[in-house]
Amino acid sequence: MKPTFVTTDPARLPDAAPAALRDVLNQLGATQRLANPSLWDAITTAILRQVVRADQARKLYRTWCGAYGKTVDGPFGALAVSPTAGEVLALAEHRFADIGARFHRPTLQAAAATYERHHAEWEQLDVGDLVSALISIPRIGPWTAAAAAADYTGDFSIYPHDDLAVRTWAAKIAPAHPWPDKKDKSFGPMWTGWADTDRTALHSLTLSTLTWGAHARADLEDPCGSQR
């Protein structure tokens, strides 16, 4: 069934969301995202995002894959993929420190051990049950579990909606809106409340916002570059 392209429908953006936000997201039109075909890679990515800033996490992920993963040839050149769970379990402690992932070592190895035992079952779960299963891994909480599950299933109605990336891009899209302060915990309930019980609306709102941010980040990093 994999790979799977996940779409957003601008017509399904929640009417209760600020008009300034909806207007800009509508300009994106329908978008597509490739759901991560590897649950283990989705878990790895979410763990490496813990504690560090998004730009640091992207750099750490690329370093991690380049140092310990397998390199494959792709249509745009060589690509390093993340090491398998078994390979992570075999890494000595200093190998994590060597690339700046000492903090993440206990979580990565705990996740690898649990994934090895349960991945066949987990890969068949619906998104809500998958989040619950991932929370059973030592050192993985609701944020990491939801981020990994959203990446793997493509269902962004369960993404951690108070994530800094969502907050940041929403504020850039509609700067005049009175957004809650970064430390204000009302952002998440406000964001999900706009969609009420419509999970498709929440998915479209969240993924469209993150997609807009991905393009904006690419423009900031390289005005001549292209976004995958």
C-alpha positions in Angstrom: 0.0 0.0 0.0 3.0 2.3 0.4 4.1 4.8 -0.8 1.0 7.0 -0.2 0.4 10.5 -1.3 -1.6 12.5 1.2 -3.6 15.5 -0.1 -5.1 18.6 1.4 -8.3 20.2 0.1 -8.5 24.0 0.5 -12.3 23.7 0.4 -12.1 21.7 3.6 -10.3 24.4 5.6 -12.4 25.2 8.7 -14.6 28.3 8.3 -13.9 29.3 11.9 -10.1 29.8 11.2 -9.0 33.4 10.7 -9.9 34.7 7.2 -6.3 36.0 6.7 -5.0 32.5 7.3 -7.5 30.7 5.1 -7.0 33.2 2.3 -3.2 32.5 2.1 -3.7 28.7 2.4 -6.3 28.8 -0.3 -3.7 30.2 -2.6 -1.7 27.0 -2.2 -4.5 25.0 -3.8 -4.6 21.3 -3.3 -1.2 20.0 -2.1 0.3 16.5 -1.9 2.7 15.1 0.7 4.4 11.7 0.5 3.7 9.8 3.7 6.8 8.3 5.1 6.9 4.7 3.9 9.0 3.6 6.9 7.6 3.6 10.4 11.0 3.2 11.9 12.3 6.3 10.0 9.3 8.3 11.2 10.0 7.3 14.8 13.7 8.1 14.3 12.9 11.5 12.8 10.5 12.4 15.7 13.1 11.4 18.3 15.8 13.5 16.7 13.5 16.5 16.9 13.3 16.3 20.6 14.7 19.3 22.5 16.6 20.8 19.5 15.4 23.5 17.1 14.0 22.4 13.7 17.1 23.5 11.8 19.3 21.6 14.2 17.1 18.5 13.9 17.3 18.5 10.1 21.1 18.8 10.2 21.4 16.1 12.9 19.1 13.7 10.9 21.2 14.1 7.7 24.4 13.6 9.8 22.9 10.5 11.4 21.9 8.9 8.1 25.2 9.8 6.5 27.2 8.3 9.3 25.4 5.1 10.1 22.7 4.6 7.4 22.8 3.0 4.0 23.5 5.2 0.9 21.4 4.5 -2.2 21.3 6.0 -5.6 18.3 8.1 -6.4 17.1 10.2 -9.3 18.7 13.3 -7.8 21.9 11.6 -6.7 23.1 9.6 -3.7 20.7 9.5 -0.7 21.5 8.3 2.8 18.7 6.6 4.7 18.4 6.1 8.4 20.1 3.0 10.0 17.8 0.1 10.8 16.6 -0.6 14.3 19.0 -3.5 14.5 21.9 -1.3 13.4 21.0 1.3 16.1 21.0 -1.4 18.8 24.5 -2.5 17.7 26.0 1.0 17.9 28.4 1.7 20.7 27.6 4.6 23.0 30.5 6.8 21.7 29.1 6.6 18.1 26.1 8.6 19.2 28.3 11.2 20.9 30.5 11.4 17.8 27.7 13.0 15.8 26.1 15.0 18.6 23.3 12.6 19.4 24.4 11.6 22.9 21.1 13.0 24.4 19.0 10.9 21.9 20.9 7.6 22.4 18.7 6.2 25.3 15.5 7.0 23.4 16.7 5.7 20.0 17.9 2.4 21.5 14.8 1.9 23.6 12.7 2.7 20.5 14.7 0.3 18.4 14.3 -2.6 20.9 10.6 -2.0 21.2 10.1 -1.6 17.4 11.9 -4.8 16.7 9.3 -6.7 18.9 6.2 -4.9 17.7 6.6 -3.3 14.3 4.6 -5.9 12.4 1.6 -5.2 14.6 2.1 -1.4 14.8 2.2 -1.1 11.0 -1.4 -2.3 10.8 -2.8 0.0 13.5 -5.1 2.9 12.8 -3.5 6.3 13.6 -5.0 6.7 17.1 -4.0 3.3 18.3 -0.5 3.9 16.7 0.0 7.0 18.8 -1.0 5.0 22.0 1.4 2.2 21.0 4.3 4.6 20.4 3.8 6.2 23.8 4.5 2.8 25.4 8.2 3.2 24.3 10.3 4.5 27.2 11.2 8.2 26.8 8.6 8.8 24.1 5.7 11.1 25.1 2.6 12.3 23.3 4.4 14.9 21.2 6.9 12.5 19.7 4.4 9.8 19.2 1.9 12.0 17.4 4.6 13.5 15.2 5.8 10.0 14.2 2.3 8.7 13.6 1.4 11.7 11.5 4.6 11.3 9.4 3.9 7.6 8.8 0.2 7.6 8.2 -0.1 11.1 6.6 -3.0 11.9 8.9 -2.2 15.4 10.3 -5.4 15.6 12.3 -3.4 13.9 15.1 -0.2 16.0 14.6 0.9 17.9 17.8 -0.9 21.1 16.8 0.8 23.3 19.4 4.2 22.5 17.8 6.5 25.5 17.3 6.5 25.0 13.5 2.7 25.3 13.3 2.8 28.4 15.6 5.6 30.0 13.7 4.2 29.6 10.2 0.6 30.5 11.3 1.9 33.8 12.7 3.9 34.6 9.6 0.9 33.8 7.4 -1.5 36.0 9.4 0.7 38.4 11.5 -2.2 40.7 12.4 -4.1 37.9 14.2 -3.8 38.0 18.0 -2.0 34.6 18.3 -1.3 33.3 21.8 2.2 33.7 23.2 4.6 30.8 22.6 4.2 29.8 26.3 0.5 30.1 26.2 -1.1 26.6 26.2 -4.3 27.9 24.6 -2.9 27.6 21.1 -3.5 23.9 20.7 -7.2 23.9 21.8 -7.8 27.1 19.7 -6.3 25.5 16.6 -8.2 22.2 16.9 -11.4 24.0 18.0 -11.6 25.8 14.7 -12.2 22.4 13.1 -14.5 21.1 15.8 -15.0 17.4 15.1 -14.1 17.6 11.4 -10.8 15.7 11.2 -10.4 16.3 7.5 -10.6 20.1 8.1 -8.0 19.8 10.9 -5.7 17.8 8.7 -6.0 20.3 5.8 -5.5 23.2 8.1 -2.4 21.8 9.8 -0.7 20.2 6.8 -1.4 23.2 4.5 0.2 25.5 7.2 3.3 23.3 7.4 3.5 23.0 3.6 3.4 26.8 3.3 6.2 27.0 5.9 8.3 24.4 4.0 8.1 26.6 0.9 8.8 29.8 2.9 11.8 28.1 4.6 13.2 27.1 1.2 12.9 30.6 -0.1 14.7 32.0 2.9 17.5 29.4 2.7 18.0 29.6 -1.1 15.9 32.0 -3.2 16.9 30.1 -6.3 16.3 26.7 -4.8 13.4 24.3 -5.3 11.3 22.5 -2.6 10.8 18.8 -2.8 
